Amino acid sequence: MNEATAPLAIKLYGSNISYFTGKLENYFRTRGIPYTLNAMQFPRDARRIGREVGVIQMPNVLLGDGRWMTDSSKIIQWFEEQYTPHPLLPQDPVLRFVCLLLEDYADEWLWRPAMHYRWHYRKGAALQSRHLAEELAGEMPLPGVLKRWNLRRRQRNYTTGDGITRANIAGVEGIYLRLLATLENLLATRDYMLGERPSVADIGFAGPFFRHFALDPVPLELMRERAPAVLEWVARLWNSPPERWSTRSEPVALPTDLAPLLDDIGQCYLPYLVANAEAVGNSQARFDAHIDGVDYRGALVSRYRVWCLQELRAQFQQLPEDAQQTLQALLQQHGCWEPLWQLSSLPLLPGQEAGLPFKAHAKMLAVHD
Ligand SMILES: N[C@@H](CCC(=O)N[C@@H](CS)C(=O)NCC(=O)O)C(=O)O
């Protein structure tokens, strides 16, 4: 597909403060793909879209030909394959895999500090519960105060329900503070994470950064104080149509200053994915995990994240042998190799991902009861 035959009239359904809606908006803008954002109304749109795609989550895309899509990562991969100009996945197979790994880490591991900062602190929770009540639940015949209260209560699934307790708050916030230092270091010297062109790695990080850390009062203040280059990158990415970057050269090698991110993936994110998959395999609803000195207690299991681990393995296995060898050495160097393959089999639901991005399995929500 080229520009002339691109599925125009793309409608995006979601919220203008949602993590994954923000990720996909950054993708469409950076790729130069026109879309309109529609606030997904509850319960009207949510029920209808849920019937179309199999789960109620956001964002969802309605293509000009009437097809519905869900899951930001698979939607992005679909557009990367279908819509050729100005790709955001590098040609080089090693860089491509690292991009997908960074995207997945941003989607699933940075979700926890992002939810924590939004819903734990009264400042953020009051502001954003009011925003969501007005944006998405305007048609619900309930008093505003009740809508806001319900929202704040429900979003605790994403904080206390995700294993965050008083005892580990410092650990959760440490993830963000370390990340700010790492990103400040690399974005002070270049425009985007891999170099002078944006990639799917930047898009992945836009979920937590554009829609949470640079929007919610507590993490925004920390970013303003400690990481002005990161704040500048958040805005730059939002204003990065292809004309801005498409004549610049693609990165040819992985920048060495990404090392702390890969170390964090090896030390924290992949061990968490392994603990989650073990818990799903044992039919647990919740699990405890000790990750990098931090105890998470009673975190809800996620079927979706079992599939994330499988997806990383599958992406690796599809690569040519020489790229696999180079990657294996890199992943070993950062402690990612062992947890990636630690479990001999993964407790996947049959056909869990087969229908994406057009149909999702009902149990594929990022975090569920
Ligand atoms: N893997 C999905 C995750 C989507 C997701 O979890 N979106 C959140 C909002 S940012 C959601 O709709 N959660 C369901 C809920 O809160 O009930 C994606 O990449 O699109």
The ligand as an ORCA input file, in Angstrom:
! r2SCAN-3c Opt
* xyz 0 1
  N      -2.240     -3.898     24.771
  C      -3.203     -2.848     24.606
  C      -3.449     -2.198     25.965
  C      -4.570     -1.204     25.935
  C      -4.929     -0.756     27.336
  O      -4.672     -1.446     28.334
  N      -5.541      0.418     27.391
  C      -6.047      0.911     28.649
  C      -6.192      2.412     28.660
  S      -4.693      3.263     28.277
  C      -7.417      0.312     28.831
  O      -8.273      0.507     27.997
  N      -7.596     -0.448     29.897
  C      -8.854     -1.121     30.141
  C      -9.554     -0.611     31.324
  O      -9.103      0.342     31.968
  O     -10.593     -1.208     31.621
  C      -2.696     -1.829     23.586
  O      -1.500     -1.826     23.309
  O      -3.514     -1.112     22.984
*
